[in-house]
């Protein structure tokens, strides 16, 4: 697998910035501050209007964990079909049992849906909640999952380097890994060199203002840092420059 910078996007504007800065792939979400939720169909349709990059779409019906009831599962399969019809190139999902093992039955069903429609099946950082990463990755491989987004069962990929290297060494020829959480230009090359994984996922977050966010007695600001967040072009450009330099050296 060649080098890949995947941008975590929550809006068509984020996707437009990703295209302009030279990213390789987009993961489209809603509610990034909640860990990422299913984006609206309208968001995906508008994103398709502003970028030709591959877009993989999150399918997650609520915040919290990944052990879903029957109604939530049905919602996810309905959303999945609509996202595929709207042009998603892949779906990002995760199903766990109550004991934090991979739910093989639901995972197989979801992978089958993806592959029947010729889109990628990506297991997200629910993987970082499992108790046994080696048993879990074997199940995901058996289910036909194309890629895993992971930080190596730690809060950040930098902290999870040892496990990430081991997973890549043992399983990298059977399933793709993409590193996520805490990824930035300053640590990208170190992560690649230490783990052997060439796919990096980040939000490259900056802050934006909306003049109607605050009134005399009310505030809808997301943070003291800004009214709402989105991809910051300069942070993403720095990452792209770092990876392009790495590519040139590797030729």
QUIVEN-V431194 format. One record per run of one state. SS is the DSSP state (~ for helix, > for strand, _ for the rest). FROM is the first residue (numbers start at 1). LEN is the number of residues. Records with the same first field share a line. If there is no record, write none. Layout:
SS = FROM-LEN  FROM-LEN
This chain:
_ = 1-3  10-2  22-3  29-1  31-1  35-2  38-3  51-3  59-11  86-4  94-2  97-5  103-1  117-3  124-1  130-3  144-3  151-10  172-4  181-4  196-3  203-2  209-5  215-4  220-3  224-2  227-1  232-1  251-1
> = 4-6  25-4  30-1  37-1  54-5  90-4  96-1  102-1  120-4  147-4  176-5  199-4  205-4  214-1  219-1  223-1  226-1  228-4
~ = 12-10  32-3  41-10  70-16  104-13  125-5  133-11  161-11  185-11  233-18
